[in-house]
Amino acid sequence: MTSARPDSRLAAPVAFITGAGRGIGRAVALRFAKAGYAVACFARSADEVEATVAAVTAAGGRGLALRGDVADEAQIEAAVARADSEFGGIDVLVNNAGLFRVRPLEELDTATWRALLETNLSGPFFATRAVVRAMKARGRGRAIVNVSSEAGKTGFAGSTGYCATKYGLCGFGDALREELRGRGIAVLNVLPGQVDTRAWDDCGLDLARVGIRRERMMRPEAVADAIVHAVLAEGAVAEELLLKPL
Ligand SMILES: NC(=O)c1ccc[n+]([C@@H]2O[C@H](COP(=O)([O-])OP(=O)(O)OC[C@H]3O[C@@H](n4cnc5c(N)ncnc54)[C@H](OP(=O)(O)O)[C@@H]3O)[C@@H](O)[C@H]2O)c1
């Protein structure tokens, strides 16, 4: 899709990142800001998105803190509309906000199953639909990035719910890519292996007991670097990135 921005030589391109308060999303926001993007940072914890935006500003970038829940259609739509109008368009959406829970099927309660579906699948659906509509309205857009997981193409014991959503997100991205093909908007599915973030503290696993070592995990900054490189590459487009530690 070509740029319809009247002052495109002056205005920065724009990235909207869900789950930008900490972990991978925060690193992606800072990395896009370093690449010259204005960044709209969305999550439920206002203090965390504000801290991300403060770090962006301190580094000389431009950011907008947006509080909301991706699973709430009205909240994410309002946030996309606000970013679109404040920044004059959205070039890149990063569907990063996610919920990670590990428990055997017979212990997976319905509320957790529904929360996984709402956060990891309905959230990207609401955000992407709003952003693609805004991109088409402005005649401008570059990429939709879905942060799935290695658990989006490999089954892991204890992850029936999480895997179902992350496989589903890859399917959503693969179908959307065909829908947008020829319009200049790339769709990139990102499938990271283990990344050292707070998600592991809250997931319900005793890491020491199962032999998972945080020092062997990737850093969020490494994942962010790979994503931004892939989005900014000229001439060829990455459709899927499977990321593992060295
Ligand atoms: N860490 C890993 O090993 C790993 C591996 C593969 C894939 N991933 C994926 O990477 C993404 C980021 O994970 P992370 O490890 O960086 O997790 P994290 O450190 O827990 O950060 C998650 C971010 O998402 C936000 N978030 C969660 N639920 C949300 C909701 N309903 N609405 C809006 N924001 C929400 C959180 O903020 P609030 O709680 O304040 O809303 C936070 O900013 C997830 O999709 C995860 O599945 C992680």
Ligand as a Chemical Component Dictionary entry (heavy atoms), coordinates in Angstrom:
data_LIG
# 
_chem_comp.id                   LIG 
_chem_comp.type                 NON-POLYMER 
_chem_comp.pdbx_formal_charge   0 
_chem_comp.three_letter_code    LIG 
# 
loop_
_chem_comp_atom.comp_id 
_chem_comp_atom.atom_id 
_chem_comp_atom.alt_atom_id 
_chem_comp_atom.type_symbol 
_chem_comp_atom.charge 
_chem_comp_atom.model_Cartn_x 
_chem_comp_atom.model_Cartn_y 
_chem_comp_atom.model_Cartn_z 
_chem_comp_atom.pdbx_ordinal 
LIG N1  N1  N 0  8.126  -15.419 27.172 1  
LIG C1  C1  C 0  8.174  -16.441 26.337 2  
LIG O1  O1  O 0  8.908  -17.426 26.534 3  
LIG C2  C2  C 0  7.346  -16.418 25.072 4  
LIG C3  C3  C 0  7.633  -17.371 24.089 5  
LIG C4  C4  C 0  6.869  -17.378 22.933 6  
LIG C5  C5  C 0  5.854  -16.469 22.749 7  
LIG N2  N2  N 1  5.593  -15.550 23.735 8  
LIG C6  C6  C 0  4.502  -14.620 23.491 9  
LIG O2  O2  O 0  5.021  -13.308 23.522 10 
LIG C7  C7  C 0  4.006  -12.391 23.906 11 
LIG C8  C8  C 0  4.528  -11.490 25.022 12 
LIG O3  O3  O 0  4.843  -12.306 26.126 13 
LIG P1  P1  P 0  5.877  -11.896 27.265 14 
LIG O4  O4  O 0  6.659  -13.108 27.547 15 
LIG O5  O5  O -1 6.576  -10.645 26.910 16 
LIG O6  O6  O 0  4.858  -11.674 28.465 17 
LIG P2  P2  P 0  4.798  -10.619 29.664 18 
LIG O7  O7  O 0  6.171  -10.217 30.083 19 
LIG O8  O8  O 0  3.886  -11.217 30.659 20 
LIG O9  O9  O 0  4.107  -9.345  28.982 21 
LIG C9  C9  C 0  2.818  -9.454  28.470 22 
LIG C10 C10 C 0  2.326  -8.077  28.058 23 
LIG O10 O10 O 0  1.014  -8.225  27.511 24 
LIG C11 C11 C 0  0.099  -7.419  28.243 25 
LIG N3  N3  N 0  -1.199 -8.057  28.280 26 
LIG C12 C12 C 0  -1.521 -9.289  28.731 27 
LIG N4  N4  N 0  -2.835 -9.510  28.634 28 
LIG C13 C13 C 0  -3.360 -8.382  28.079 29 
LIG C14 C14 C 0  -4.666 -7.978  27.734 30 
LIG N5  N5  N 0  -5.730 -8.784  27.946 31 
LIG N6  N6  N 0  -4.861 -6.762  27.186 32 
LIG C15 C15 C 0  -3.809 -5.923  26.988 33 
LIG N7  N7  N 0  -2.549 -6.252  27.301 34 
LIG C16 C16 C 0  -2.326 -7.465  27.853 35 
LIG C17 C17 C 0  0.727  -7.280  29.627 36 
LIG O11 O11 O 0  0.295  -6.134  30.320 37 
LIG P3  P3  P 0  -0.962 -6.114  31.321 38 
LIG O12 O12 O 0  -0.947 -7.391  32.085 39 
LIG O13 O13 O 0  -0.718 -4.884  32.098 40 
LIG O14 O14 O 0  -2.159 -5.981  30.420 41 
LIG C18 C18 C 0  2.196  -7.122  29.240 42 
LIG O15 O15 O 0  2.452  -5.795  28.839 43 
LIG C19 C19 C 0  2.805  -13.251 24.303 44 
LIG O16 O16 O 0  1.880  -13.302 23.242 45 
LIG C20 C20 C 0  3.416  -14.618 24.546 46 
LIG O17 O17 O 0  2.493  -15.657 24.352 47 
LIG C21 C21 C 0  6.317  -15.493 24.883 48 
# 
loop_
_chem_comp_bond.comp_id 
_chem_comp_bond.atom_id_1 
_chem_comp_bond.atom_id_2 
_chem_comp_bond.value_order 
_chem_comp_bond.pdbx_ordinal 
LIG N1  C1  SING 1  
LIG C1  O1  DOUB 2  
LIG C1  C2  SING 3  
LIG C2  C3  SING 4  
LIG C2  C21 DOUB 5  
LIG C3  C4  DOUB 6  
LIG C4  C5  SING 7  
LIG C5  N2  DOUB 8  
LIG N2  C6  SING 9  
LIG N2  C21 SING 10 
LIG C6  O2  SING 11 
LIG C6  C20 SING 12 
LIG O2  C7  SING 13 
LIG C7  C8  SING 14 
LIG C7  C19 SING 15 
LIG C8  O3  SING 16 
LIG O3  P1  SING 17 
LIG P1  O4  DOUB 18 
LIG P1  O5  SING 19 
LIG P1  O6  SING 20 
LIG O6  P2  SING 21 
LIG P2  O7  DOUB 22 
LIG P2  O8  SING 23 
LIG P2  O9  SING 24 
LIG O9  C9  SING 25 
LIG C9  C10 SING 26 
LIG C10 O10 SING 27 
LIG C10 C18 SING 28 
LIG O10 C11 SING 29 
LIG C11 N3  SING 30 
LIG C11 C17 SING 31 
LIG N3  C12 SING 32 
LIG N3  C16 SING 33 
LIG C12 N4  DOUB 34 
LIG N4  C13 SING 35 
LIG C13 C14 SING 36 
LIG C13 C16 DOUB 37 
LIG C14 N5  SING 38 
LIG C14 N6  DOUB 39 
LIG N6  C15 SING 40 
LIG C15 N7  DOUB 41 
LIG N7  C16 SING 42 
LIG C17 O11 SING 43 
LIG C17 C18 SING 44 
LIG O11 P3  SING 45 
LIG P3  O12 DOUB 46 
LIG P3  O13 SING 47 
LIG P3  O14 SING 48 
LIG C18 O15 SING 49 
LIG C19 O16 SING 50 
LIG C19 C20 SING 51 
LIG C20 O17 SING 52 
# 
